[in-house]
């Protein structure tokens, strides 16, 4: 699936991912390939990305995630690598 993490001032990540774990308001959740459509708010916490080359983690300061047709878009308020 394609993942984009965007803040108001820059694009933080853009690429392919096999799994992404998010800090949801109601608790942590994971998105895999062919996930059902989803829109959720994010709490402050780690977004962990699993790619072919390994794992990467970003700390988001809240935001929104949208999942639709193997495309994941994260609109984060702020990101700390």
Secondary structure, DSSP 8 states (H G I E B T S, - for coil): -EEEEE-SS-EEEEEE-SEEEEEETTEEEEEETT---EEEEEEEEEEEEEETTEEEEEEEEEEEEEEETTEEEEEES-EE-
